[in-house]
Amino acid sequence: MTRKFHPGLQRGATLIEILVSLVILMLGLLGLIGVMIQSQRAQQESYQRMQALLLVQDMAARINGNRAAADCYVQASALGTGNTSTPALGACAYGLATSQGARASQDLAEWKDLLLGSAEVSNGDKVGGILGARGCVTKDIDGVFQVSVVWQGMQTGGVPPAGIACGTSQYGDESLRRAVSVTVIPPNAS
């Protein structure tokens, strides 16, 4: 029995068809890897924003808990990354009890440690921090406090609002600066 060759009848895939299929499969996998990388970046940005919101709320609660010494929380420079000095008490009223000023000083030192990542420690290293975190507490002429946390984003994005000056020009490109802020209005503010 001999088989005759029929040019129109194909019995399997040729090597070129297999190679083309592999190229298409590889392009699809590369696209999937790109989507996964973008997803990881978005997840990291979201995590950092959530951490910053927690830190902002923490300081707002500390100011509200020590209202008599609220002016002590105002800082001339941002706390956190790039600032190795101990937080100095802001414009404190001289009639404050020593315990209120000491509490404000301790609150600022603890907040700075949290900005630097002391909430999570691994092998003695602070690993819970936000990338390039800085925190600011400011007070306007009406007596309203603004608590802000800024950090470096993973990729360029929108510039924070002009009202948040904390960390300006600290991250190179301003489109890398991320910020969250909350307003604290003491009962005696106008």
Buried (B, 14 or more C-beta within 10 A) or exposed (E): EEEEEEEEEEEEEEEEEEEEEEEEEEEEEEEEEEEEEEEEEEEEBEEBBEBBBEBBBBBBEBBBEBEBBBBBBBBEEBBBBEBEEEBEBBEBEEEBEEEBBBBBBEBBEBBBBBBBBBBEEEEEEBEBBBBBBBBBBBBEEEBBBBBBBBBBBBEEEEBBEEEBBBBBEBBEEBBBBBBBBBEBEBEEEE
